[in-house]
Amino acid sequence: MSLLTSQSAARRAHAASDFGKVAVLLGGDSTEREISLLSGNAVLAALKRRGVDAHAFDPRDIPVQKLASERFDRAWIALHGPGGEDGVMQGALEWFGHPLHRQWRARLGAHHGQAQDQARGGGVPATSRPNMRCCRAWPTLAGALASVGLPLMVKPASQGSSVGITKVKTAAEFQQAFAEASAVDPIVFAERFISGDEYTVGVLQAQALPSIRIQPATEFYDYQAKYFRNDTQYHLPERAVRRG
């Protein structure tokens, strides 16, 4: 999620009126619509509690051109998945005169393979190609069993929130995992499963925030563990908190 402004430099707001008219973009038509509505409505309620002139804006139901014709000053992007996190909405908002930080970065980050290529090009360790296969057809991807090995993760090239991702531990599970991933994106990856702790790090105005170690009770940090289960643990510096 991001807060869009028409200013190139950050500035501090001293009053609710400083934000002007704000569109909270939520919903959309991706596979993550459910979560976008939850997070977007939470943002909307918080802004309204602070006295901000905020309005829900669902691009599935409202033409995006109305962001310009209804004279919104800012937009808070609470859209998830394709159409919201892949540079599409960011590009549209730039076209309407609301510049963001490089919409191509959002597009690049939303494609798992391209993001890994970019990371490797910048000298950041990422999955090596022999341990990852990408294809559009089942017979091609089936060769990953030999080249990648088990266990492995099968995932769509795009999407977020672990949508369409399956951990495959036996050959018998592989084709069903491919079917689930290809149902949400025609490009599918098979990638070597790497065991270890999972961390998330937020970045605010180019400043890295403290890391959080994530400890799911499920096989991996999947959709349910991220949003609905109450047994996922988040270990923050000097303390651990449990969702619920």
Secondary structure, DSSP 8 states (H G I E B T S, - for coil): -EEE-S-SS-----SGGGG-EEEEE---SSTTHHHHHHHHHHHHHHHHHTT-EEEEE-TTTS-TTHHHHTT-SEEEE---STTTSSSHHHHHHHHTT---S-HHHHHHHTSHHHHHHHHHHTT-----GGGEEEESSHHHHHTHHHHT-SSEEEEESS-STTTT-EEE-SGGGHHHHHHHHHTT-S-EEEEE---S-EEE--EETTEE---EEEE-SSSSS-HHHHHT-S--EEEETTEEEE--
